[in-house]
Amino acid sequence: MSDLWYAPVPRRPVGYLHPSRMTAGRVAATARAAARPRHARTGLAARLREHAGRNRCVLTSTGRAALELAVRQTGAAEVVLSTFNCPAVADAVLAAGARPVLVDLDHVQGAAFTSVDLDGRAVVLTNALGLDEWRAHAAQIHERGGTVVLDLAQASVAPRVLRRFREAACPIVLSFGEGKPLGGVGGGALLTSVSLSSAPVAGAAGPRRRGELAPLRRAVAERIVAHAPGFVRAAVQRAQSRTPGWSNTKADHLPTEAGQVTQGEASRWEVASAAALLRTASSVADEAALTHERVRSAVVGELTTCQPVAADPDLGPGIELVFRRPGQRFLFARALAEGGVPSTWNYYPLHRLAPYAAFAAGSMAGADALWPRVLTVAKQPQPRLTAQFLVEAMVAADRSVREQEAGRD
């Protein structure tokens, strides 16, 4: 069960995996947008439609709600997806009344979509590990009778990224939730060129939900902490580690049943924050991609215990590392944490979780061998976490792992 240990958390963080984007200027822009909810809603939808080349944009309460609508749009009774996915993806498929079909994945070949019959089935592409699944698999999926749904929940929501998929004849799903690259406070979107009878009807202001301002307050507080002196960041980290539900192992957080998907439209503040953040999304995405490329090019050949995945820097929130052996991931993450660098691992295969095990199709040898060896390192733009700092931290962590393994021998 040691493979289920979470990556150690830095006692004094230099940066964060999902840094808040809520500067004073963006908070003000969010407030202005919230004061004109109809204008913000129509403006955000119009900009997303234009960037993605779609005729319709449905702003939903969550990304998974948008994915459920997309799956319903396909009319498929079975939906193929990689086992390397968030449970929310499978939950959305189930909520749409379809049956998930889980396929294997490795970090070189990607998801084994063509290992199963695709005729009449939908296929959800989520770009696991930051791999460009549209470029790698879409043509074959269409040739074999499948229908593609492109889920960009983990991708940078920047105009140039959406424009890459203007000619992709498929629905696109976005997420503006906490922890996503856009840095929003919730909500999602379905971009399509097909009318949806089951889509939520947008009101002038959007629904009012209890506690809807809490994520915005949280984002503002996180921004303040991230720019505070080291002793403040350390104190906040200590306090968070004492909150109810905190655990050092994923074993305490594995779902025992499929989650529910609440369908509805995005709220006033979710739309307002997404509209404000989208205006600077291009510069944020460009900086994150540049950091990714600089770090990857610098550490390839330098690291001996792991190597970065050859990922598309726009399609994932972090830098994915694959280790040679299980156990090295934790040692590497601990060394990073000692230097203040955060890391995590997001991929616990769906076929290993009780609610979804019955949906596995064929061997999962690739995913079973891979998941204990994957680590995600922060790359999102923030003042202290520069590319050079990350490179030096990774090289030092690699050296630490080698020394610890040599000591055991």
Helices and strands as residue ranges (DSSP letters): G 2-4, H 24-35, H 37-52, E 56-60, H 63-74, E 78-82, H 87-95, E 99-103, E 105-106, E 110-111, G 113-115, E 122-125, G 128-130, H 133-143, E 147-151, H 159-163, E 172-175, E 188-192, H 214-226, H 230-240, G 250-253, H 268-278, H 281-299, E 306-308, E 318-323, H 328-338, E 343-344, G 350-352, G 357-359, H 365-370, G 371-373, E 374-378, H 387-408
